[in-house]
Amino acid sequence: MASINHSALRKSIPIPGDGLDAARMPGHWLLARLGKRVLRPGGAELTWWMLDALGVDPEDRVVELAAGLGATARLTLDRRPASYTAVDRDPAAVAALSALVAPGPTQVRAVRSDAADTRLPDGDATVVYGEAMLTMQPEPAKRRIVREARRLLDGSTGRYAIHELCLVPDDLDPALAERITHDLHEAIHVGARPLTPTAWSELLAAEGLTVTAVKTAPMALLEPRRLIADEGVVPALRIAGRALRNPAALRRVLHMRRVFHRHSAHLGAISLLAVPTPSQP
């Protein structure tokens, strides 16, 4: 299995969000500091579906946008692609990603760059994916990131996938959607702007991609059953113990969980697989 280079980790690589107190830092970095590794809205199960749908194999050249702390990177490296490039703009995340060691001959690198402007070569990737990052962007930034992913893809064999928050149903009242967006921002301290399933598909289509597969899942990030499924029993207990010993962190986690519960009927997770739309003659 893919692993972390522990000699690199001993160089005091900080966790993203270092220096911010628990009451102020983005929710995903707070959970990371408590020890949570899987920070995706649909959990590890939807990530596994995404990677299976992408069909990553030893011929692939993979780019992961906003790769974070490397939980999905390790699953990808276990599939032994020809190359894997992690892109993230957080220096602490890039440092952690640089410590990844592939189990096979995969060429691994991490670059500090913005997902909307990676500065990687045109058409050099057969697989591009990103998780839990488009949701956090306003509409123009969403489009720039998807456009960049399309630019990176090989036009003949390229596949792109995303794993994001979604709002349901497609005809959700706009006022309720706005209320959910506001409550998420108050809870996680990041401007989350999830879309409906149809709107996610339309976003990809507008940037030259055709959706070929879609999978949805409950948004149960902080539910005990999901926590154990994603992290394991012992790590889940450690996460809970750290939260209990940190009152500010515990208040934040409980606030996030209350918001997720309040809007559970209209909050979900979604993964979409897309390929470049053929050019019209």
C-alpha positions in Angstrom: 0.0 0.0 0.0 1.0 3.6 -0.5 2.6 5.2 2.6 4.1 8.3 4.0 7.8 8.9 4.1 8.2 9.1 7.9 11.6 10.6 7.8 10.1 13.5 5.9 7.3 13.8 8.4 9.8 14.1 11.2 10.8 17.5 9.7 7.9 19.0 11.7 5.5 19.3 8.8 2.6 21.3 10.2 -1.1 20.4 9.6 -2.9 23.0 7.5 -4.6 25.6 9.7 -1.6 25.6 12.1 -1.6 28.9 14.1 -5.4 29.4 14.0 -7.5 28.7 17.1 -10.3 26.1 17.0 -13.0 28.7 17.0 -11.8 30.4 13.8 -10.2 27.8 11.5 -12.0 26.2 8.6 -14.0 23.2 9.6 -12.1 20.7 7.5 -8.8 21.7 9.0 -10.3 21.6 12.5 -11.3 18.0 11.8 -7.9 17.2 10.4 -6.3 18.5 13.6 -8.5 16.2 15.6 -7.2 13.3 13.5 -9.8 12.9 10.9 -8.3 11.7 7.6 -11.4 11.3 5.4 -12.8 14.8 4.8 -15.0 14.1 1.8 -18.8 14.6 2.0 -19.7 11.1 0.7 -17.0 9.4 2.8 -14.5 6.8 1.7 -17.2 4.8 0.0 -18.0 7.5 -2.6 -14.3 8.1 -3.1 -13.8 4.4 -3.9 -16.7 4.6 -6.3 -15.2 7.6 -8.0 -11.8 5.9 -8.4 -13.5 2.7 -9.8 -15.5 4.8 -12.2 -12.3 6.6 -13.4 -10.7 3.1 -13.9 -7.2 4.3 -12.9 -4.6 1.8 -14.2 -0.8 1.6 -14.7 -1.1 3.5 -18.0 -2.7 6.6 -16.5 -1.2 10.0 -15.7 -3.2 11.3 -12.8 -3.6 14.8 -11.5 -5.4 15.5 -8.2 -6.6 19.0 -7.6 -6.7 20.3 -4.0 -5.2 17.0 -2.8 -5.2 18.0 0.9 -3.6 15.6 3.3 -3.4 12.7 0.8 -6.1 10.3 1.9 -7.3 9.8 -1.7 -3.8 10.1 -3.0 -2.9 6.9 -1.2 -5.9 5.0 -2.7 -4.8 6.2 -6.1 -1.2 5.2 -5.7 -2.3 1.7 -4.7 -3.6 1.4 -8.2 -0.1 2.1 -9.5 -0.6 4.7 -12.2 2.3 5.7 -14.4 2.4 9.1 -12.6 0.6 11.0 -9.9 0.7 14.8 -9.4 -0.9 16.4 -6.4 -1.8 20.0 -6.7 -2.5 22.2 -3.6 -2.0 25.8 -2.7 -1.5 25.2 1.0 2.3 24.8 1.8 1.6 22.4 4.7 -0.5 20.2 2.5 2.2 20.2 -0.2 4.8 19.2 2.3 2.7 16.3 3.5 1.9 15.2 0.0 5.6 15.4 -0.9 6.3 12.7 1.7 4.1 10.2 -0.1 5.8 7.0 -1.2 4.2 4.9 -4.0 4.1 1.1 -3.6 5.2 0.7 -7.2 7.1 2.5 -10.0 4.7 5.5 -10.0 6.3 8.9 -10.5 5.0 11.0 -7.6 5.2 14.8 -7.2 3.4 17.5 -5.3 3.2 21.1 -6.6 2.1 24.2 -4.9 -0.3 25.8 -7.2 -3.9 27.0 -7.6 -6.4 24.5 -9.0 -7.6 27.1 -11.5 -4.1 27.7 -12.8 -1.9 24.7 -12.2 0.8 25.7 -14.8 0.9 22.0 -15.8 1.2 21.1 -19.5 -1.9 21.0 -21.8 -3.4 17.5 -22.3 -0.8 15.8 -20.2 -3.2 13.9 -17.9 -5.4 11.0 -18.6 -7.2 11.3 -15.3 -8.0 14.5 -13.3 -10.1 14.6 -10.2 -10.9 16.8 -7.3 -13.0 16.4 -4.1 -14.7 18.7 -1.7 -13.2 21.8 -3.3 -15.5 23.1 -6.1 -18.3 23.4 -3.4 -16.2 26.0 -1.6 -15.9 28.2 -4.7 -18.2 30.9 -6.1 -19.6 30.2 -9.5 -16.9 32.0 -11.6 -14.2 30.1 -9.7 -16.0 26.8 -10.2 -16.0 27.4 -13.9 -12.3 28.3 -14.0 -11.3 25.1 -12.1 -13.4 22.9 -14.3 -12.0 24.7 -17.4 -8.4 24.0 -16.1 -9.2 20.3 -15.6 -10.5 20.1 -19.1 -7.3 21.8 -20.4 -5.1 19.2 -18.6 -7.0 16.2 -20.0 -5.8 14.1 -22.9 -8.6 14.6 -25.5 -8.8 11.0 -26.5 -8.5 9.0 -23.2 -9.1 11.7 -20.6 -11.5 11.3 -17.7 -12.5 13.9 -15.0 -14.3 13.2 -11.8 -15.6 15.3 -8.9 -16.9 14.5 -5.4 -18.8 17.3 -3.8 -21.7 18.5 -1.7 -25.1 18.7 -3.4 -28.5 20.1 -2.7 -31.6 18.1 -3.3 -34.1 18.0 -5.0 -33.3 19.7 -8.3 -36.2 22.1 -7.8 -35.2 23.1 -4.3 -36.7 26.5 -3.3 -33.9 29.1 -3.9 -34.6 30.8 -0.6 -34.1 27.5 1.3 -30.9 26.9 -0.7 -29.7 30.3 0.3 -30.5 29.5 4.0 -28.6 26.3 3.8 -25.6 28.0 2.2 -25.6 30.6 5.0 -25.8 28.0 7.8 -23.0 26.0 6.3 -20.8 29.2 6.1 -21.6 29.9 9.8 -20.7 26.4 10.8 -17.6 25.6 8.8 -16.2 29.1 8.3 -15.8 28.5 4.6 -18.2 29.8 1.9 -19.7 26.5 0.8 -21.9 26.8 -2.3 -23.2 23.4 -3.2 -25.3 22.8 -6.4 -28.1 20.5 -7.3 -27.2 17.3 -9.2 -28.5 18.8 -12.5 -26.6 22.1 -11.9 -23.3 20.1 -11.3 -23.9 18.3 -14.6 -24.6 21.6 -16.4 -21.5 23.2 -14.9 -19.3 20.4 -16.4 -21.2 20.5 -19.8 -20.7 24.2 -20.1 -16.9 23.7 -19.9 -16.7 21.0 -22.6 -17.3 17.8 -20.6 -20.0 15.1 -21.0 -21.2 13.4 -17.8 -21.2 9.6 -18.2 -21.9 8.4 -14.6 -23.3 9.9 -11.4 -23.5 8.5 -7.8 -25.1 10.1 -4.8 -24.7 9.4 -1.1 -26.0 10.8 2.2 -23.9 13.7 3.7 -23.1 11.9 7.0 -19.6 13.2 7.6 -20.0 13.5 11.4 -22.3 10.6 12.1 -20.8 7.9 14.3 -21.5 5.1 11.8 -19.8 7.0 8.9 -16.9 8.1 11.2 -16.2 4.5 12.1 -16.6 3.3 8.5 -14.2 6.0 7.2 -11.6 6.0 10.0 -11.9 2.7 11.9 -13.1 2.1 15.5 -9.9 3.0 17.4 -9.1 6.2 15.3 -12.7 7.3 15.6 -12.5 7.0 19.4 -9.3 9.0 19.4 -10.9 11.7 17.4 -13.8 11.9 19.9 -11.4 11.9 22.8 -9.4 14.8 21.3 -12.6 16.8 20.8 -13.8 16.1 24.4 -10.5 17.4 25.7 -10.7 20.6 23.7 -13.9 22.6 24.5 -13.6 25.1 21.7 -13.1 22.3 19.2 -16.0 20.3 20.6 -18.3 23.3 20.3 -17.4 23.7 16.7 -17.9 20.0 15.9 -21.3 20.0 17.6 -22.3 23.1 15.7 -21.3 21.6 12.4 -23.2 18.4 13.2 -26.3 20.3 14.2 -26.3 22.2 10.9 -25.8 19.0 8.9 -28.7 17.4 10.8 -30.9 20.5 10.4 -30.6 20.3 6.6 -30.2 16.5 6.2 -33.2 16.3 3.9 -31.7 18.6 1.4 -27.9 18.0 1.8 -26.2 15.1 0.1 -22.9 14.1 -1.5 -22.4 13.5 -5.2 -19.7 12.2 -7.5 -19.8 12.7 -11.3 -17.6 11.2 -14.0 -17.1 13.1 -17.2 -15.1 12.9 -20.5 -14.2 15.6 -23.0 -17.1 16.4 -25.3 -16.1 15.6 -28.9 -15.6 18.6 -31.0 -18.3 19.3 -33.6 -17.1 19.0 -37.2 
